[in-house]
Every structure is written in structure tokens, then in C-alpha cells.
Amino acid sequence: MKRNRRFTWLLSFLVVIVMTVFMSACGGSGSGDESEDAQIVAVGISWQEDIDQEEHGEDLMAYVHTVEKAGGEAVLLPLVKDQEEAKAELEKVDCLIMTGGEDVDPAYYGEEPDENLEEVNKERDVSDMAMLQEAIDEDMPVLCTCRGLQVLNVLSGGSLVQDIPTSEEYKDSKIQHRDPAEEDFTYHDLTIEEDSLLAQIVGDTTLNANSWHHQGIKELGDNLKVTATSEDGMIEGIERTDCSYIVGVQFHPEWNVEEGDDSYLVFFTDLMGRTQK
């Protein structure tokens, strides 16, 4: 009887050891999935169109597809009316992308509308300014693309060239910053500052960038550093010097990825890698 009890005890002990090793290897009951989910970065995408609909335009979906391809979760953010609402929305995400779109209302930088000013969206201006200011205050990692770069500059106290082709500064430029027929991207080379976040992202001091904008930076805002320029002197990259990671580019890296050039995924993986996860 004692021998049987010893055998039963030993068998039970071995079963416990085996189960413990097995559970550890598998991550425990359900814990493997939870651990994997915890590593997914939620990337907020600033408002570009009505998000309460089943289908979205190709410009917005280019951001969504690229974030997902980079391994993140794309979270479409709604319009907000103030920074308090922005704070509530940004609590749901780990980092932020400020997207392209309409012209920024020149009232934000103290100018009257130029006759060549294009569509503005005042509700979106309010929302983007609130979202970006909250991200700055929270020191959240941000990638600002095209209009996003322009919003960053204006929010920081800078101004914009309202229409590049007719402006005194760039009317004689040999670079086309937007296809006159507005059918496809134009492309031109950029020179990137060595000691910049952009140089770290690209891994080089030159880049051939796509281009689709008729506005650009005129006067640089406060706490901003120029990180890239085109041959005609147009500012094509900036970053905030008082934040850990707020990068602005005048081009559209999401469309490079959407069109098959995965080398531009680094803009999104680098952004996601700057989060606290």
C-alpha cells in the first residue's frame, strides 16, 4: 500500500511538472493571444472624410493599408471640436498620422485668401489643430504628411505660400510640385539634413519624393527645424525640436507603399517603434 501511494504521488508530481512545462511553452491558457495583441500599435489617422460609412476613398485607404502592412492597427479618428475632445480620442491610440487634404484657411496665419486658394474645410482645420496640439502636449509620436506638414507649420506660428505656381517665390521654379493636369504625382529629388530624424528614417541624405501640393511653407514656425528641401528651396521636411518625435514631410510615403515600393514602409514602422509599447 505504501509503495502504491508513493507511486501515485510520484506519477501526480510528474504530471504537474509536464503540464507546467507545456503551459509555459504555450504561454498559458489564452495568454499567448493576449501577449500578441498587446504588441499591436494603434495608429490614429486624422480625419480625412466621413468615417461613418462602409467604403472610403483611395487616399484614406492608402493610409489604412500601409499602417496594416506595417503591422499596426489603423484607427480612423473623427472630427473634434476642441482639444478636450481630441484628448479623449487620442487616448485610444499610441501614435498619430496627420493626413493630406484641403488647403489650410489662411486666417490661421493672418492672411487674406489668395485668388488661387482652393477648397478649405473649416471644421477640419479646427479638428486637425486640436488633435495636433494635444499630441504635442502629450509628446505623442506623430507623422505629418502633405497638409499635415502645413498644419504643423501653421500651428507652430508659421505661414504658407497659398499657391506655388503663381507665387513670387516659386513662379519661375523648374520643379513641378503638382501635375498641372492633376492626374498623377510628379517626382523630384530632396536634400535631407544629416542630423535629422528624417535622415535616420531614410538612412540617406537624398530622396526622390512624390509630389502633389500647390501650397508649401513660407515662413517657418517656432520650435521647428528644416530637415529637407527641394532644389528650388521649397521646404519639404520639418520636425519639432521641443518634442521627442514629430516629423513632417510634404510628400506621401503611404502612396509609395500603396503603389508597391515597400522601402517607404520605414516611415510607418519607425513611427510605430517610437511608442511606449
Backbone as numpy.savetxt, mean C-alpha at the origin, in Angstrom:
# Nx Ny Nz CAx CAy CAz Cx Cy Cz
-0.83 -60.68 39.49 -1.65 -59.48 39.49 -0.79 -58.21 39.49
0.24 -58.20 40.34 1.12 -57.04 40.36 1.80 -56.86 39.01
2.20 -58.03 38.42 2.87 -57.97 37.12 1.92 -57.39 36.08
0.62 -57.79 36.14 -0.37 -57.28 35.19 -0.60 -55.78 35.37
-0.64 -55.35 36.64 -0.84 -53.92 36.90 0.34 -53.11 36.39
1.54 -53.65 36.60 2.73 -52.96 36.10 2.70 -52.86 34.57
2.29 -53.97 33.97 2.24 -53.97 32.51 1.21 -52.96 32.00
0.04 -52.91 32.67 -1.02 -51.97 32.27 -0.56 -50.53 32.47
0.10 -50.28 33.59 0.61 -48.92 33.87 1.64 -48.51 32.83
2.56 -49.44 32.51 3.61 -49.15 31.53 3.00 -48.88 30.15
1.99 -49.69 29.78 1.35 -49.51 28.49 0.66 -48.14 28.42
-0.02 -47.77 29.51 -0.70 -46.47 29.56 0.28 -45.32 29.46
1.41 -45.48 30.14 2.44 -44.44 30.10 2.98 -44.27 28.69
3.23 -45.40 28.02 3.74 -45.32 26.65 2.73 -44.68 25.71
1.44 -44.99 25.91 0.39 -44.38 25.08 0.37 -42.87 25.26
0.50 -42.40 26.51 0.51 -40.96 26.77 1.70 -40.30 26.09
2.88 -40.94 26.17 4.07 -40.39 25.53 3.89 -40.29 24.03
3.38 -41.36 23.44 3.18 -41.37 21.99 2.18 -40.30 21.57
1.08 -40.16 22.30 0.07 -39.16 21.97 0.62 -37.74 22.12
1.45 -37.53 23.15 2.03 -36.21 23.35 2.93 -35.82 22.20
3.77 -36.80 21.78 4.66 -36.54 20.64 3.86 -36.28 19.39
2.81 -37.08 19.17 1.97 -36.92 17.98 1.28 -35.56 17.97
0.71 -35.16 19.10 0.01 -33.87 19.18 0.98 -32.71 18.98
2.20 -32.84 19.51 3.19 -31.78 19.33 3.57 -31.64 17.87
3.73 -32.79 17.20 4.10 -32.75 15.79 3.01 -32.14 14.94
1.76 -32.39 15.34 0.61 -31.87 14.57 0.18 -30.50 15.02
0.79 -29.97 16.07 0.43 -28.64 16.55 -0.76 -28.65 17.47
-1.18 -29.86 17.96 -2.33 -29.89 18.86 -3.62 -29.86 18.07
-4.72 -30.03 18.78 -6.05 -30.09 18.15 -6.46 -28.72 17.65
-6.38 -28.51 16.32 -6.83 -27.25 15.72 -5.82 -26.14 15.82
-4.74 -26.28 16.61 -3.82 -25.16 16.82 -2.99 -24.84 15.59
-2.78 -25.85 14.72 -2.00 -25.59 13.52 -2.66 -24.57 12.63
-3.97 -24.71 12.43 -4.70 -23.75 11.60 -4.71 -22.38 12.21
-4.89 -22.32 13.56 -4.92 -21.02 14.23 -3.58 -20.32 14.09
-2.48 -21.08 14.23 -1.15 -20.49 14.11 -0.92 -19.96 12.71
-1.37 -20.74 11.71 -1.20 -20.31 10.33 -2.00 -19.04 10.06
-3.26 -19.01 10.54 -4.10 -17.84 10.33 -3.50 -16.61 10.98
-2.83 -16.81 12.13 -2.29 -15.67 12.86 -1.18 -14.97 12.08
-0.58 -15.68 11.10 0.51 -15.11 10.35 0.05 -14.32 9.13
-1.23 -14.42 8.79 -1.73 -13.71 7.62 -1.90 -12.23 7.96
-1.29 -11.37 7.15 -1.34 -9.93 7.39 -2.59 -9.35 6.71
-3.37 -8.61 7.46 -4.56 -7.94 6.92 -4.13 -6.59 6.35
-4.29 -6.44 5.04 -3.85 -5.23 4.34 -5.06 -4.38 3.98
-5.18 -3.22 4.60 -6.29 -2.32 4.29 -6.07 -1.61 2.96
-7.09 -1.59 2.13 -7.02 -0.90 0.84 -7.98 0.28 0.90
-7.42 1.48 0.80 -8.23 2.70 0.95 -9.33 2.76 -0.10
-10.39 3.43 0.23 -11.59 3.46 -0.62 -11.26 3.91 -2.04
-11.77 3.15 -3.00 -11.61 3.52 -4.39 -12.94 3.50 -5.14
-13.85 2.69 -4.64 -15.20 2.61 -5.21 -16.12 1.98 -4.18
-17.40 1.93 -4.45 -18.38 1.34 -3.55 -18.00 -0.11 -3.27
-17.75 -0.42 -2.01 -17.32 -1.78 -1.68 -18.51 -2.69 -1.37
-19.70 -2.14 -1.30 -20.90 -2.94 -1.03 -21.52 -3.42 -2.33
-20.74 -4.12 -3.11 -21.22 -4.68 -4.37 -20.47 -5.96 -4.66
-21.05 -6.80 -5.51 -20.48 -8.12 -5.76 -19.24 -8.06 -6.65
-19.23 -7.15 -7.61 -18.11 -7.07 -8.53 -17.44 -5.70 -8.43
-16.12 -5.68 -8.68 -15.37 -4.44 -8.61 -14.59 -4.22 -9.89
-14.22 -2.97 -10.13 -13.48 -2.62 -11.32 -12.07 -3.19 -11.32
-11.45 -3.20 -12.49 -10.14 -3.82 -12.64 -9.06 -3.10 -11.85
-9.18 -1.80 -11.68 -8.15 -1.07 -10.93 -8.12 -1.50 -9.47
-9.30 -1.63 -8.86 -9.36 -2.08 -7.47 -8.93 -3.54 -7.36
-9.37 -4.36 -8.29 -9.04 -5.78 -8.22 -7.55 -6.04 -8.43
-6.86 -5.13 -9.11 -5.41 -5.27 -9.26 -4.73 -5.24 -7.89
-5.21 -4.35 -7.00 -4.68 -4.30 -5.63 -5.03 -5.58 -4.88
-6.28 -6.01 -4.98 -6.73 -7.20 -4.26 -5.93 -8.42 -4.70
-5.83 -8.63 -6.01 -5.09 -9.79 -6.51 -3.63 -9.77 -6.06
-3.02 -8.58 -6.10 -1.59 -8.48 -5.76 -1.37 -8.76 -4.27
-2.22 -8.21 -3.42 -2.10 -8.47 -1.98 -2.26 -9.96 -1.70
-3.22 -10.58 -2.33 -3.43 -12.02 -2.12 -2.26 -12.83 -2.66
-1.71 -12.43 -3.78 -0.56 -13.14 -4.35 0.66 -13.00 -3.45
0.73 -11.88 -2.74 1.84 -11.65 -1.80 1.63 -12.38 -0.48
0.48 -13.05 -0.33 0.22 -13.82 0.87 -0.59 -13.10 1.93
-1.13 -11.94 1.60 -1.91 -11.17 2.56 -3.41 -11.31 2.36
-4.15 -10.75 3.28 -5.61 -10.69 3.19 -6.00 -9.26 2.82
-6.63 -9.08 1.68 -7.05 -7.74 1.24 -8.35 -7.36 1.95
-8.32 -6.22 2.62 -9.50 -5.71 3.34 -9.90 -4.38 2.72
-11.05 -4.35 2.04 -11.52 -3.12 1.41 -12.11 -2.21 2.48
-11.59 -0.98 2.54 -12.02 -0.04 3.57 -13.10 0.90 3.02
-14.08 1.24 3.85 -15.15 2.13 3.40 -14.74 3.59 3.48
-15.58 4.46 2.92 -15.41 5.89 3.15 -15.60 6.20 4.63
-14.78 7.07 5.17 -14.97 7.53 6.54 -15.13 9.05 6.52
-15.74 9.57 7.56 -16.02 11.00 7.62 -15.05 11.78 8.49
-14.33 11.07 9.35 -13.39 11.75 10.24 -12.35 10.76 10.74
-11.41 11.26 11.53 -10.32 10.42 11.99 -10.78 9.39 13.01
-11.84 9.69 13.74 -12.37 8.71 14.71 -12.87 7.47 13.98
-13.60 7.68 12.86 -14.06 6.55 12.07 -12.88 5.84 11.43
-11.89 6.60 11.00 -10.69 6.00 10.41 -9.99 5.10 11.41
-9.90 5.54 12.65 -9.25 4.75 13.70 -9.95 3.41 13.87
-11.28 3.44 13.86 -12.04 2.19 14.03 -11.79 1.23 12.88
-11.68 1.75 11.68 -11.44 0.89 10.51 -10.01 0.36 10.49
-9.06 1.19 10.84 -7.66 0.76 10.80 -7.32 -0.24 11.91
-8.15 -0.30 12.94 -7.94 -1.31 13.98 -8.17 -2.72 13.44
-8.80 -2.83 12.27 -9.11 -4.13 11.67 -7.97 -4.65 10.79
-6.97 -3.80 10.53 -5.91 -4.18 9.59 -4.54 -3.96 10.21
-3.52 -4.48 9.52 -2.15 -4.39 10.02 -1.31 -3.35 9.28
-1.70 -3.04 8.06 -0.99 -2.04 7.26 -1.97 -1.49 6.24
-1.54 -0.48 5.48 -2.48 0.26 4.65 -1.88 0.55 3.28
-2.73 0.45 2.24 -2.37 0.90 0.90 -3.29 2.04 0.52
-2.71 3.19 0.17 -3.47 4.32 -0.36 -3.45 4.20 -1.87
-4.63 4.13 -2.47 -4.75 3.77 -3.88 -4.80 4.98 -4.81
-4.77 4.68 -6.12 -4.88 5.71 -7.14 -6.32 6.17 -7.32
-6.51 7.16 -8.21 -7.87 7.64 -8.46 -7.94 9.08 -8.90
-8.97 9.76 -8.42 -9.29 11.12 -8.88 -8.25 12.15 -8.43
-8.38 13.37 -9.01 -7.55 14.50 -8.59 -7.90 14.91 -7.17
-6.90 15.37 -6.44 -7.14 15.93 -5.11 -7.66 17.35 -5.27
-8.68 17.70 -4.51 -9.25 19.04 -4.56 -8.15 20.07 -4.22
-7.86 21.02 -5.12 -6.79 22.00 -4.87 -7.06 22.92 -3.68
-8.29 22.92 -3.19 -8.58 23.71 -1.98 -7.72 23.23 -0.81
-7.32 21.97 -0.83 -6.51 21.42 0.25 -5.12 22.02 0.28
-4.66 22.55 -0.85 -3.35 23.21 -0.83 -3.44 24.67 -1.25
-4.61 25.27 -1.02 -4.78 26.71 -1.14 -4.76 27.27 -2.54
-5.20 26.50 -3.54 -5.24 26.98 -4.91 -6.64 26.88 -5.50
-6.90 27.74 -6.48 -8.13 27.65 -7.25 -7.99 26.55 -8.30
-9.09 25.93 -8.70 -9.01 24.87 -9.71 -8.48 25.39 -11.04
-7.54 24.66 -11.62 -7.04 24.93 -12.96 -8.11 24.50 -13.96
-8.12 25.11 -15.14 -9.11 24.75 -16.14 -8.95 23.30 -16.62
-7.77 22.74 -16.40 -7.52 21.36 -16.81 -7.61 20.37 -15.64
-8.08 20.85 -14.50 -8.33 19.95 -13.38 -9.39 18.94 -13.81
-9.19 17.67 -13.43 -10.16 16.64 -13.77 -11.05 16.32 -12.58
-11.72 15.20 -12.61 -12.72 14.87 -11.59 -12.13 14.84 -10.19
-12.85 15.46 -9.25 -12.49 15.36 -7.83 -13.63 14.65 -7.10
-13.29 14.09 -5.97 -14.27 13.39 -5.15 -14.07 13.88 -3.72
-14.88 14.85 -3.32 -14.67 15.50 -2.03 -14.84 14.54 -0.86
-15.79 13.60 -0.98 -15.98 12.63 0.10 -14.77 11.73 0.24
-14.19 11.37 -0.90 -13.00 10.53 -0.86 -11.80 11.31 -0.31
-11.68 12.58 -0.67 -10.60 13.40 -0.13 -10.65 13.40 1.40
-11.84 13.62 1.94 -12.02 13.63 3.40 -11.59 12.28 3.99
-12.05 11.21 3.36 -11.77 9.87 3.86 -10.28 9.54 3.79
-9.67 9.82 2.64 -8.24 9.51 2.48 -7.37 10.31 3.44
-7.71 11.58 3.62 -6.93 12.41 4.53 -7.04 11.88 5.96
-8.24 11.47 6.36 -8.45 10.95 7.72 -7.73 9.62 7.91
-7.84 8.74 6.91 -7.19 7.43 7.00 -5.67 7.58 7.11
-5.12 8.41 6.24 -3.67 8.56 6.23 -3.16 9.25 7.48
-3.88 10.27 7.96 -3.46 10.94 9.18 -3.48 9.98 10.37
-4.50 9.15 10.44 -4.57 8.17 11.53 -3.43 7.17 11.43
-3.13 6.74 10.22 -2.01 5.81 10.03 -0.69 6.44 10.45
-0.51 7.72 10.14 0.68 8.45 10.57 0.75 8.51 12.09
-0.37 8.87 12.71 -0.42 8.99 14.17 -0.13 7.65 14.85
-0.58 6.56 14.23 -0.39 5.22 14.81 0.93 4.58 14.36
1.67 5.27 13.48 2.91 4.74 12.91 2.68 3.39 12.25
1.59 3.31 11.49 1.25 2.09 10.75 2.00 2.07 9.43
2.50 0.92 9.00 3.16 0.85 7.69 2.18 1.18 6.56
2.60 2.05 5.63 1.72 2.49 4.55 2.49 2.51 3.23
1.83 2.03 2.17 2.32 2.19 0.80 1.32 3.09 0.08
1.79 4.23 -0.42 0.94 5.20 -1.11 1.27 5.15 -2.60
0.29 4.80 -3.44 0.52 4.70 -4.87 -0.24 5.78 -5.62
0.41 6.39 -6.61 -0.18 7.39 -7.52 -0.91 8.50 -6.74
-2.24 8.53 -6.78 -2.97 9.53 -6.01 -2.57 9.46 -4.54
-2.29 8.26 -4.05 -1.89 8.10 -2.65 -0.66 8.92 -2.32
0.32 8.94 -3.22 1.51 9.78 -3.04 1.11 11.25 -2.99
0.19 11.65 -3.85 -0.24 13.05 -3.90 -1.00 13.44 -2.63
-1.83 12.53 -2.12 -2.53 12.78 -0.85 -1.52 12.92 0.28
-0.51 12.06 0.30 0.53 12.13 1.33 1.23 13.48 1.29
1.56 13.96 0.09 2.24 15.25 -0.03 1.35 16.40 0.43
0.10 16.39 0.01 -0.82 17.47 0.37 -1.11 17.45 1.87
-1.34 16.27 2.43 -1.58 16.15 3.87 -0.39 16.68 4.66
0.81 16.56 4.10 2.03 17.00 4.77 2.33 18.47 4.53
1.41 19.18 3.86 1.57 20.61 3.65 2.10 21.01 2.29
2.23 20.04 1.37 2.75 20.33 0.05 1.65 20.68 -0.94
2.05 20.89 -2.20 1.08 21.26 -3.25 1.34 20.40 -4.48
0.42 20.52 -5.45 0.49 19.71 -6.66 0.50 20.55 -7.93
1.13 20.02 -8.96 0.97 20.54 -10.31 -0.39 20.02 -10.78
-1.31 20.93 -11.09 -2.68 20.50 -11.37 -2.83 19.82 -12.73
-1.98 20.17 -13.69 -2.02 19.50 -14.99 -0.63 19.57 -15.61
0.05 18.44 -15.62 1.45 18.40 -16.06 1.64 18.90 -17.49
0.87 18.42 -18.48 1.15 18.80 -19.87 1.05 20.29 -20.17
0.22 21.02 -19.39 0.03 22.45 -19.65 0.74 23.34 -18.63
1.47 22.72 -17.69 2.13 23.51 -16.64 3.39 24.16 -17.16
3.77 25.27 -16.56 5.00 25.96 -16.93 6.22 25.08 -16.66
6.14 24.30 -15.58 7.29 23.48 -15.18 7.57 22.34 -16.16
6.52 21.75 -16.74 6.71 20.51 -17.48 6.14 20.51 -18.89
5.66 21.65 -19.37 5.04 21.66 -20.69 6.02 21.30 -21.81
7.33 21.49 -21.58 8.34 21.16 -22.59 9.04 19.84 -22.32
8.54 19.09 -21.33 9.17 17.82 -20.99 9.02 16.81 -22.12
10.06 16.02 -22.32 10.03 14.98 -23.34 9.42 13.68 -22.82
9.14 13.66 -21.53 8.55 12.47 -20.92 7.04 12.60 -20.90
6.37 11.55 -21.34 4.91 11.50 -21.24 4.56 10.78 -19.94
3.96 11.52 -19.02 3.58 10.92 -17.75 2.23 10.21 -17.84
1.49 10.50 -18.90 0.26 9.76 -19.17 0.02 9.71 -20.67
-0.40 8.57 -21.14 -0.72 8.39 -22.55 -1.80 9.40 -22.95
-1.53 10.27 -23.94 -2.53 11.26 -24.36 -3.86 10.63 -24.77
-3.80 9.41 -25.31 -5.03 8.71 -25.70 -5.68 8.00 -24.51
-4.97 7.97 -23.38 -5.47 7.33 -22.15 -5.92 5.89 -22.41
-5.05 5.16 -23.13 -5.36 3.77 -23.44 -4.47 2.78 -22.69
-3.24 3.19 -22.38 -2.32 2.28 -21.73 -1.28 3.07 -20.96
-0.52 2.39 -20.12 0.56 3.04 -19.40 1.65 3.52 -20.35
2.30 4.61 -19.97 3.59 4.95 -20.57 4.65 4.46 -19.57
5.91 4.44 -20.01 7.00 3.95 -19.16 8.20 4.87 -19.27
8.87 5.09 -18.16 10.11 5.87 -18.18 10.97 5.48 -16.99
12.25 5.85 -17.05 13.21 5.48 -16.01 13.16 6.45 -14.84
13.43 5.90 -13.66 13.55 6.70 -12.44 14.94 6.54 -11.86
15.41 7.60 -11.21 16.63 7.54 -10.43 16.24 7.52 -8.96
16.74 6.55 -8.23 16.34 6.33 -6.83 17.49 6.69 -5.90
17.18 7.38 -4.83 18.18 7.76 -3.83 18.68 6.52 -3.08
19.98 6.43 -2.93 20.58 5.23 -2.32 20.10 4.99 -0.90
20.06 6.05 -0.09 19.73 5.90 1.33 18.22 6.04 1.56
17.43 5.28 0.84 15.98 5.39 0.95 15.34 4.02 1.13
14.14 4.03 1.68 13.38 2.79 1.78 13.09 2.23 0.40
12.86 3.12 -0.56 12.57 2.67 -1.92 13.75 1.89 -2.51
14.96 2.36 -2.27 16.15 1.65 -2.75 16.26 0.28 -2.09
15.90 0.20 -0.81 15.90 -1.08 -0.12 14.89 -2.03 -0.74
13.72 -1.51 -1.08 12.66 -2.34 -1.67 13.09 -2.85 -3.04
13.55 -1.93 -3.88 13.90 -2.27 -5.27 15.22 -3.03 -5.35
16.14 -2.72 -4.44 17.45 -3.33 -4.49 18.33 -2.73 -5.57
18.00 -1.49 -5.98 18.75 -0.82 -7.05 18.50 0.68 -6.95
19.23 1.44 -7.73 19.03 2.90 -7.74 18.40 3.37 -9.05
17.94 2.45 -9.87 17.19 2.80 -11.08 16.00 1.87 -11.19
14.97 2.34 -11.87 13.76 1.54 -12.07 13.02 2.06 -13.28
12.54 1.15 -14.10 11.66 1.53 -15.20 10.23 1.41 -14.71
9.56 2.55 -14.57 8.24 2.59 -13.94 7.14 2.84 -14.95
5.97 2.24 -14.68 4.80 2.60 -15.47 4.30 3.97 -15.03
3.50 4.61 -15.85 3.09 5.99 -15.54 1.69 6.25 -16.08
0.84 6.80 -15.19 -0.52 7.16 -15.58 -1.00 8.27 -14.64
-0.49 9.47 -14.86 -0.91 10.58 -13.99 -0.73 11.90 -14.73
-1.67 12.81 -14.54 -1.54 14.14 -15.15 -1.25 15.19 -14.10
-1.17 14.75 -12.83 -0.78 15.64 -11.73 0.47 15.09 -11.07
1.15 15.95 -10.33 2.35 15.52 -9.62 2.71 16.51 -8.54
3.75 16.21 -7.81 4.18 17.07 -6.71 4.81 18.35 -7.25
4.38 19.48 -6.69 5.00 20.77 -7.00 5.90 21.18 -5.84
5.31 21.56 -4.72 6.08 21.88 -3.51 6.01 20.68 -2.57
7.18 20.26 -2.09 7.25 19.10 -1.21 6.76 19.46 0.18
5.98 18.57 0.78 5.45 18.79 2.11 6.48 18.62 3.21
6.06 18.92 4.43 6.93 18.81 5.61 7.17 17.34 5.96
8.32 17.07 6.56 8.68 15.73 7.01 8.68 14.71 5.88
8.95 15.19 4.67 9.02 14.31 3.52 10.41 14.36 2.90
10.83 13.24 2.35 12.11 13.12 1.68 11.87 12.60 0.27
12.50 13.23 -0.72 12.40 12.77 -2.10 13.26 11.52 -2.25
12.67 10.45 -2.79 13.40 9.19 -2.94 13.57 8.77 -4.40
12.81 9.39 -5.33 12.94 9.04 -6.74 12.49 10.20 -7.61
13.17 10.36 -8.75 12.80 11.40 -9.71 12.92 10.84 -11.12
12.15 11.44 -12.04 12.29 11.12 -13.46 13.28 12.11 -14.08
13.62 11.90 -15.34 14.65 12.71 -15.99 14.25 14.18 -16.10
12.97 14.48 -16.12 12.53 15.89 -16.21 12.38 16.55 -14.85
12.79 15.85 -13.79 12.74 16.43 -12.45 11.47 16.15 -11.68
10.51 15.46 -12.27 9.28 15.13 -11.56 9.58 14.21 -10.39
9.03 14.55 -9.23 9.20 13.70 -8.04 8.31 12.47 -8.19
8.93 11.30 -8.14 8.21 10.05 -8.36 8.20 9.14 -7.13
8.93 9.54 -6.09 8.96 8.75 -4.87 9.24 9.64 -3.67
8.55 9.38 -2.56 8.76 10.12 -1.32 8.60 9.17 -0.13
9.09 9.60 1.03 8.82 8.87 2.27 8.76 9.86 3.42
7.99 9.51 4.46 7.91 10.34 5.66 9.12 10.07 6.52
9.79 11.14 6.96 10.99 10.99 7.77 10.69 10.85 9.25
9.44 11.13 9.66 9.08 11.05 11.06 8.27 9.81 11.38
8.21 8.87 10.45 7.48 7.61 10.64 8.39 6.44 10.28
8.05 5.28 10.79 8.88 4.10 10.54 8.84 3.66 9.09
7.62 3.70 8.49 7.50 3.17 7.13 6.26 3.75 6.44
6.43 4.87 5.78 5.39 5.40 4.90 6.08 5.76 3.59
5.84 4.93 2.58 6.49 5.03 1.28 5.46 5.46 0.24
5.82 6.48 -0.56 4.94 6.92 -1.64 5.62 6.77 -2.98
4.91 6.21 -3.96 5.41 6.11 -5.33 4.35 6.63 -6.29
4.78 7.30 -7.34 3.84 7.88 -8.29 3.33 6.83 -9.29
3.95 5.67 -9.30 3.57 4.64 -10.27 2.67 3.59 -9.63
2.38 2.53 -10.39 1.42 1.50 -9.97 2.07 0.12 -9.96
2.77 -0.25 -8.89 3.40 -1.58 -8.85 2.39 -2.71 -8.90
1.16 -2.46 -8.43 0.14 -3.52 -8.47 -0.19 -3.93 -9.89
-0.11 -2.97 -10.83 -0.40 -3.30 -12.22 0.75 -4.05 -12.88
1.99 -3.80 -12.43 3.11 -4.62 -12.92 2.86 -6.09 -12.59
2.44 -6.31 -11.34 2.16 -7.69 -10.91 0.96 -8.25 -11.66
-0.09 -7.47 -11.79 -1.30 -7.92 -12.48 -1.00 -8.30 -13.93
-0.01 -7.62 -14.50 0.34 -7.91 -15.90 1.46 -8.95 -16.02
1.82 -9.58 -14.90 2.71 -10.73 -14.96 4.13 -10.54 -14.48
4.50 -9.35 -14.02 5.86 -9.12 -13.54 5.90 -9.23 -12.02
6.17 -10.42 -11.53 6.14 -10.67 -10.09 7.31 -10.04 -9.34
8.27 -9.45 -10.04 9.37 -8.78 -9.34 8.84 -7.60 -8.54
7.67 -7.06 -8.93 7.09 -5.92 -8.22 6.28 -6.35 -6.99
6.16 -7.65 -6.76 5.51 -8.11 -5.53 6.25 -7.63 -4.30
7.55 -7.34 -4.46 8.38 -6.93 -3.32 7.81 -5.68 -2.65
7.12 -4.82 -3.40 6.52 -3.63 -2.79 5.49 -4.02 -1.74
4.83 -5.13 -1.95 3.76 -5.56 -1.06 4.26 -6.50 0.03
5.19 -7.38 -0.32 5.76 -8.23 0.72 6.58 -7.42 1.71
7.25 -6.38 1.23 8.03 -5.53 2.13 7.10 -4.76 3.07
6.01 -4.22 2.53 5.01 -3.53 3.36 4.49 -4.46 4.44
4.10 -5.65 4.04 3.52 -6.61 4.98 4.55 -7.07 6.01
5.81 -7.14 5.60 6.86 -7.54 6.50 7.20 -6.51 7.57
6.70 -5.28 7.40 6.97 -4.22 8.38 5.95 -4.20 9.51
4.97 -5.08 9.46 3.96 -5.11 10.51 4.52 -5.82 11.74
3.77 -5.81 12.82 4.21 -6.39 14.08 3.98 -7.90 14.14
3.38 -8.49 13.09 3.08 -9.92 13.13 4.35 -10.73 12.92
